[in-house]
């Protein structure tokens, strides 16, 4: 039995080392995917805000909505990207996200009105 102890110890070490490598690779891959998701969301948010800004400045568009903080654009874009990445984007999930975003915009406007009113 004593002759097999170094062999067993080496085998356990190889297993633990391999398992650790797989776990680290998975963590890095997951982190990289989230970073890429955030980059795409920020690019989408920049474009959406730019479009809203152009619409707000255009004399041809009536009833334009106000420009919201950039963070609200990022939130909305990130949630869309997440739905696409998780393969859960459908009419129902998009309507739910749109309703949540509208509620967020309403809260932002209320907070802005409070600050401007005081």
TORDRENVO-993947 format. One record per residue: residue in one letter; residue number from 0; chain; x, y, z of N, C-alpha, C in turn. Coordinates in steps of 0.02 Angstrom, whole numbers, always signed. Each point is the difference from the previous one (the first is absolute). Example, Ala and Ser with C-alpha at 12.3 -4.5 7.8 and 13.67 -1.06 7.14 Angstrom:
2
base/marpa/paza/neast/nnorth/nup/caeast/canorth/caup/ceast/cnorth/cup
A/0/A/+660/-284/+390/-45/+59/+0/+45/+60/+0
S/1/A/-18/+53/-36/+42/+59/+3/-39/+55/+37
This chain:
118
base/marpa/paza/neast/nnorth/nup/caeast/canorth/caup/ceast/cnorth/cup
X/0/A/+41/-59/+0/-41/+59/+0/+43/+63/+0
X/1/A/+55/-3/+37/+45/+58/+4/+31/+15/-68
X/2/A/+8/-49/-42/+28/+11/-67/-49/+38/-44
X/3/A/-64/-6/+14/-51/+33/-41/-16/+71/+23
X/4/A/+21/+18/+61/-16/+66/+28/+25/+57/-45
X/5/A/+63/+0/-24/+22/+54/-44/-40/+1/-66
X/6/A/-17/-58/-24/-39/-4/-62/-70/+30/+10
X/7/A/-32/-18/+55/-67/+26/+15/+4/+76/+12
X/8/A/+50/+22/+37/+8/+71/+14/+11/+38/-65
X/9/A/+42/-26/-44/+12/+32/-65/-63/+3/-42
X/10/A/-38/-54/+0/-62/-3/-38/-50/+52/+26
X/11/A/-7/+5/+66/-45/+50/+30/+23/+70/-18
X/12/A/+65/+11/+1/+28/+66/-18/-16/+18/-72
X/13/A/+7/-48/-45/-17/+12/-71/-74/+16/-8
X/14/A/-42/-37/+34/-72/+12/-4/-17/+70/+26
X/15/A/+28/+18/+59/-14/+66/+28/+27/+56/-44
X/16/A/+60/-10/-27/+29/+50/-45/-42/+10/-62
X/17/A/-22/-54/-29/-42/+4/-61/-67/+33/+16
X/18/A/-29/-19/+56/-65/+29/+19/+7/+75/+12
X/19/A/+55/+19/+32/+12/+72/+13/+7/+37/-66
X/20/A/+36/-28/-48/+9/+32/-65/-67/+9/-36
X/21/A/-42/-51/+2/-66/+4/-32/-42/+55/+34
X/22/A/+1/+2/+65/-40/+50/+36/+24/+71/-15
X/23/A/+66/+10/-1/+28/+66/-16/-18/+20/-71
X/24/A/+5/-47/-47/-17/+15/-70/-74/+18/-6
X/25/A/-43/-35/+36/-72/+15/-2/-13/+69/+29
X/26/A/+31/+17/+56/-9/+66/+31/+23/+55/-48
X/27/A/+59/-9/-31/+25/+50/-47/-46/+7/-60
X/28/A/-25/-55/-26/-44/+1/-57/-65/+37/+17
X/29/A/-27/-15/+58/-62/+32/+22/+11/+75/+10
X/30/A/+55/+19/+30/+16/+71/+10/+9/+36/-67
X/31/A/+34/-32/-47/+10/+29/-66/-67/+9/-36
X/32/A/-44/-48/+6/-66/+5/-32/-39/+58/+28
X/33/A/+2/+8/+67/-36/+56/+31/+30/+67/-22
X/34/A/+66/+3/-6/+33/+62/-21/-20/+17/-72
X/35/A/+0/-49/-44/-21/+11/-69/-73/+22/-3
X/36/A/-42/-30/+40/-71/+18/+4/-6/+74/+20
X/37/A/+38/+21/+49/-2/+69/+24/+25/+48/-54
X/38/A/+53/-19/-36/+27/+43/-53/-53/+11/-54
X/39/A/-33/-53/-20/-52/+6/-52/-58/+42/+26
X/40/A/-19/-10/+63/-54/+39/+29/+17/+74/+2
X/41/A/+62/+17/+17/+20/+70/+2/+0/+30/-70
X/42/A/+23/-37/-50/-2/+25/-69/-72/+12/-22
X/43/A/-44/-47/+16/-70/+7/-17/-31/+60/+37
X/44/A/+18/+9/+63/-26/+56/+39/+23/+66/-29
X/45/A/+63/+3/-21/+26/+62/-31/-40/+17/-62
X/46/A/-13/-50/-42/-38/+13/-61/-72/+20/+15
X/47/A/-32/-34/+48/-69/+18/+18/-4/+70/+27
X/48/A/+47/+19/+43/-2/+67/+29/+15/+52/-54
X/49/A/+46/-16/-45/+15/+47/-55/-63/+11/-42
X/50/A/-36/-53/-15/-61/+7/-39/-52/+42/+38
X/51/A/-9/-13/+65/-46/+39/+39/+20/+73/+3
X/52/A/+66/+12/+4/+25/+69/+2/-14/+35/-66
X/53/A/+11/-34/-56/-14/+29/-65/-74/+13/-8
X/54/A/-42/-47/+23/-72/+11/-3/-22/+59/+42
X/55/A/+30/+8/+58/-18/+56/+45/+19/+67/-31
X/56/A/+52/+2/-40/+23/+62/-31/-36/+14/-66
X/57/A/-34/-50/-27/-32/+8/-65/-64/+40/+5
X/58/A/-8/+52/-41/-62/+38/+1/-58/-37/-33
X/59/A/+15/-53/-37/-52/-37/-36/-35/-53/+42
X/60/A/+27/-15/+58/-29/-52/+43/-34/+33/+59
X/61/A/-65/-13/+5/-39/+30/+54/-6/-49/+58
X/62/A/-5/+26/+60/-11/-42/+59/+59/-45/+16
X/63/A/+60/+25/-9/+58/-42/+16/+5/-12/+74
X/64/A/+27/-57/+17/+9/-16/+71/+65/+30/+25
X/65/A/+5/+10/+64/+61/+29/+27/+59/-49/-4
X/66/A/+60/+27/+5/+59/-42/+2/+9/-24/+71
X/67/A/+5/-64/+8/+9/-30/+66/+74/-9/+14
X/68/A/+17/-14/+62/+70/-13/+16/+26/-59/-41
X/69/A/+63/+4/-17/+31/-51/-41/-6/-69/+31
X/70/A/+0/-3/+67/-5/-65/+34/-66/-36/-17
X/71/A/-54/+38/-11/-63/-33/-17/+4/-32/-70
X/72/A/+37/+32/-46/+10/-28/-66/+42/-64/+5
X/73/A/+52/+1/+42/+42/-59/+9/-41/-57/+30
X/74/A/-41/+16/+51/-41/-51/+32/-45/-35/-51
X/75/A/-35/+40/-39/-47/-28/-50/+38/-41/-52
X/76/A/+55/+26/-26/+38/-35/-51/+30/-65/+28
X/77/A/+25/+3/+61/+30/-59/+30/-53/-55/+10
X/78/A/-59/+19/+20/-53/-49/+10/-20/-33/-66
X/79/A/-2/+39/-54/-15/-28/-66/+54/-49/-21
X/80/A/+63/+20/+7/+55/-43/-18/-2/-65/+41
X/81/A/-16/+7/+64/-4/-59/+44/-55/-47/-23
X/82/A/-58/+28/-19/-55/-43/-25/+21/-36/-64
X/83/A/+35/+35/-44/+22/-32/-62/+51/-54/+15
X/84/A/+48/+15/+44/+53/-48/+16/-29/-62/+35
X/85/A/-50/+10/+41/-31/-57/+36/-54/-34/-42
X/86/A/-9/+23/-62/-51/-26/-46/-70/+3/+31
X/87/A/-14/+56/+33/-66/+10/+31/-36/+61/-29
X/88/A/+25/+26/-55/-31/+58/-30/-61/-22/-40
X/89/A/-58/+24/+22/-62/-12/-35/-45/+61/+12
X/90/A/-59/-1/-28/-45/+57/+6/-17/+14/+74
X/91/A/-13/-52/+37/-20/+8/+70/+57/+29/+43
X/92/A/+61/-28/-9/+56/+25/+40/+18/+72/-20
X/93/A/-7/+16/-64/+14/+68/-22/-52/+50/+26
X/94/A/-63/-20/+1/-52/+43/+29/+12/+11/+74
X/95/A/+19/-52/+35/+13/+6/+72/+60/+47/+12
X/96/A/+53/-8/-39/+58/+43/+7/-18/+72/-17
X/97/A/-39/+10/-52/-21/+67/-19/-41/+33/+56
X/98/A/-44/-38/+32/-40/+26/+55/+44/+19/+59
X/99/A/+49/-43/+16/+47/+15/+55/+40/+63/-16
X/100/A/+21/+7/-63/+38/+60/-19/-43/+62/+3
X/101/A/-62/-6/-21/-46/+58/+5/-10/+21/+73
X/102/A/-6/-49/+44/-7/+16/+72/+63/+35/+26
X/103/A/+58/-23/-23/+62/+31/+19/+2/+72/-24
X/104/A/-21/+12/-62/-1/+68/-27/-47/+45/+39
X/105/A/-57/-26/+19/-48/+39/+40/+31/+20/+67
X/106/A/+34/-48/+32/+34/+15/+63/+55/+52/-9
X/107/A/+36/-4/-54/+53/+49/-15/-31/+69/-8
X/108/A/-55/+4/-37/-32/+65/-9/-27/+28/+65
X/109/A/-28/-42/+43/-24/+23/+65/+57/+27/+42
X/110/A/+55/-36/+0/+59/+22/+39/+27/+65/-28
X/111/A/+2/+7/-66/+24/+60/-31/-46/+59/+17
X/112/A/-66/-11/-2/-47/+52/+17/+9/+22/+73
X/113/A/+12/-48/+45/+12/+17/+70/+61/+45/+7
X/114/A/+54/-18/-34/+61/+38/+5/-7/+70/-30
X/115/A/-36/+4/-55/-9/+65/-32/-49/+43/+38
X/116/A/-48/-31/+34/-51/+36/+38/+26/+28/+66
X/117/A/+53/-29/+26/+25/+23/+65/+55/+51/-4
